[in-house]
C-alpha cells in the first residue's frame, strides 16, 4: 500500500543510525524534505536520503528554531505536495513535542503518520547495562523531563520514594538540583544513581554512584544524556563482576593443556 501521509513524524532512536527502524529508513529514502533534530547523525542522514535536509533541533542554552516555525515549514511543504519527514531523536511522542506537531498538522488538514522510534529513556540505560525494570528491584519506571523543576516536584510528590526506577531526560545539566529534589521528597541519599551520556555512539560515557554524589559527578562537557535513579543501577555493577569472572574462567581454560579442544568442542 502506498504511503498516503504527506508528513511522517519519525523517531530516530538514541543516536546510532543502526537503530533506525526499517520504516524510518524507507520514509527517509522517499522524502523530499527532512527536518531533523540536533541529536540526529547528519552525516548518516545524508547517506540515506537525497531530500533537502534542515536542522531544526533544540539544544539547551542555544538559539533554536521556534516550534511554531517548524509547524509552518511542515504544513507549507506538505501543501506544495512534498513528502516531509520530521526526524526526531528517540521516539516522537516521548518528550519530543510530537503530539504538538501532530495536532498542528491535523488542524491544517495535512495527512500524517507516526513512525515510532526506540525511546532514549529505555535505550540509554539498557545500553549501559541498566534495565529500567528488574524482578525484585523495580516493577515500574517513571520518565521525567529534568529541565522543568516545578513539574518534577509535582510528580515526585505523588510517588512513594524508592518505589520505582526514575529516568530523567534533559537533566544532566541540572543533576545536582534534581538529586536534591529527590532527597527532599524522601529518597535515600544512598540510592544508586547513574548518568549515561551519548548512548549508542562512540562517545558513550557512564557514571554510577550514589544519589547524593550525582551533583558532583563530572560528565563530558556539552554531552547530552539521561539520569537513572534506583536499585536497578546495581545490575550494571553485577554484570561487570560476572563479566570479569567469566573472563578469568576463559583465561584459565585457555592456559590449560588441551584447552583448545575443550573450548572448541566442549562448550556451546
N, C-alpha and C positions, 0 to 999 in steps of 0.2 A: 504494500500500500504506500503510495507517495506521501511525503510529509506535507500536510495541509497547513501547518503552522508557519507563520511568517517570522515569528521570533521564537528562539529556543533559549530558555534560561537554563544554562548548563553548569553543573558542578565539576570543578577540575581537581577535586581531591586535595590532599595535604601539600603537594608540591611536586613530587616526581611524576613526569608525564606518563610513565609506565602504568600509573594508577588511574589514568583517564579511562572511562568506560568505552566500550565499542561504539555505543550510540553517540557518545560525546565526540569521538574522532570522526564519525560519519557526518555529523552535523557541521563540524569544522571544515571538512572537505567540501561540503555543499555550499558553504556560506559565501555571501557577497560582502558582508561587513561583520567584523568581530570587535566587540567592546569588552576588553578584558581587565581583570583586577591586577593590582600591583604585584601580588604574590604569584601570579602565573608566570611560568617559564616562557619568556617571549621568544627565545631562540627556537625552542621546541615547537611553539605555536606556529611560527613562520615556516617550519619544515613540513607542517601538516596541511596548511591552507594557503591558497592564493588570494584569499579575501583581503580587503583593506582592514588593517588592524590598528586600533587605537586604545591606548591605556587610559582607563578612566578610574583607576583604583584609588582607594583612600588609604593613607598612612598617617599614623599619629604625628601630630605637630608638623605636618607638611601641608602645602597647598594641595587641594584636591578638587576634582570636578564635582559640582553640586549634584545632588541626587535628581533634582528636577531637570537638570540639563541632560542627564543620562536618559531619563524618560523621554524627553523631546527627541533626542537622537534616534532612539529605537523606533518611536512612532513615526517620525518623518521618513526614515529609511524603509520601514515596512510599507508605508503608504506609497512609496515610489516603486514598490514591487520587489524590493531586495529581501534576500533571506538573511536574517540577522541572528547572530549568536551573542548572547550576553554571557561571557565566560567568567565564572566566579570561583574563588578559592573555596575548598571544602564542598559543602552542599548549599545550593541556592537558598534553602529555607531554614538554615541554621545560622542565625546572626549574619546573614548575607544580604538582607534587605530585599530578598527575592519576592517576598509577599507584597511589598510596596510596588515593585516593578510589575508584578502580575496584575495588581489592581489597576495600575495606570494603563496597562495595555488593554485590559478588559473594558475600562471606561471609554477608551478610544476606539473600541470595536476591532482591535487587532487580534487575529488568531495567534495563540501562543501555546507552547508546551513547556513542561518542566522535565529536565533530564537530571535525575539525582546524581550526586557525587558522594564520594567517601568523606564523611564529615571529619574534620581535623580533631574534633572533640573526642573521638574514639580512636582514630588512626594514629595520632601523635603519641598518646600513651602506649598504645599497642606496639608500635614500632620500637619504643624504648623498653619493652618488656613489662609493661604495666597494664594489666587488664582492668577495665573500669568496674567490672563486677567479678566476684570470685566467691565460690561457695565457702561459707563460714566467715568471710571477711566483709563483704558488701553485696547486698541483694539488689541494689539500685544505684543510680548515679544522677547527679544534678549538674546541669550545664548552665553556666552563667557568663554574662559579658562583664569582664572585670574592670572595664573603664567607667562603669556607671555606679558610683559608690552608694547612692541612695537606694537604687533597686537591689543591689547586693544585700544591704541591710534588711530590706523588706522581705526578701526571700529567706535569708538565714533565720529570721525571726520565726518562720513557720516550719523550720526543720529541727528535729532533735539532734543535738551535737553528736558528731562521730557516728551517725546512723547510716550515712551513705557516703559514696565517693563524690568529691566535688571537683569538677573540671572547670577551670576559668579560662576563657578565651580573651585575648586582648588585655591581659592583666599583668604581663611581665614587668612593665614599667611601674606599675603601682603595687608590686608584690608585698612590700612592707606594710602598706596601709591595709591591704586585703588580709594579710595574716593577722594584723591587729583586730580587724573586724571579726574574724572567725573566733579569736580568743575571747573577745568581748561578748560573743554570743554563746560562750560556754565550751568551745572546742579546746581540747587539751593542748597546751604548748608543745607536748611531746608527740603529737600526731605526725606520722610520716608525711613528708611532702616532697614534691618533685617539680622541676622546671624542665620542659622539653622544648628546645628551640630548633627551628629549621628542620622539622621532621621529614624524613624520606629524601633529604638532599645530602650531598657530600659534606655539607656544613653542620649536620645534625650534632647537637650537643645536649647532654643531660646532666642535671644536678639532682642529688637526692639528699635529704637530711630531715630535720625536724621543722615543724611549723614555725616555731619561734626563731629559727635560723633562716627562714625564707627571705626576709628583707635584706640580710647581709650577704646573700649569695651573689656572686659576680658572674653575670651572664655575658656572652659576647656583645660588644657594642652594636646597637642598632638591630639586634636579632629579634625576630618575631617568634612567639611560642605560646605554650599553654602551661598553666599551673595545674597540678594534680595533688589533691589533699585527701588522705585517707589510708586505712590499713592496707589497701591494695598495693601501695608503693613498695611494701615489703616483698612482694612477689618478685620484683626486679632483682633484689638482693639474693633471694633464694635461687633464682635462675642462674645468677652469676656463680654462686657457690657450687651448684650442681654441674655447671659447665666446666669449672676448674677441676672438679673431682673426676668428671668423665675424661678430661684431657690428660690428667695424671694416670688414669687407668689405661688409656690407649697408649701412653708413652711407655708404661711398664710392660704392656703386652708386646710392643714393638721391640723392646730390648731383650725379650726372652728368646732363647734359641728355638727355631722352628716357628717363630711368631708369624712369619709371612703366610704360612699355610693356615694358621689359626684365624688370622684376620680375613683371609680370602674365602675360606670355606666354612669356618666355624661360626661366623656372625652374619646376620642378615642386615 
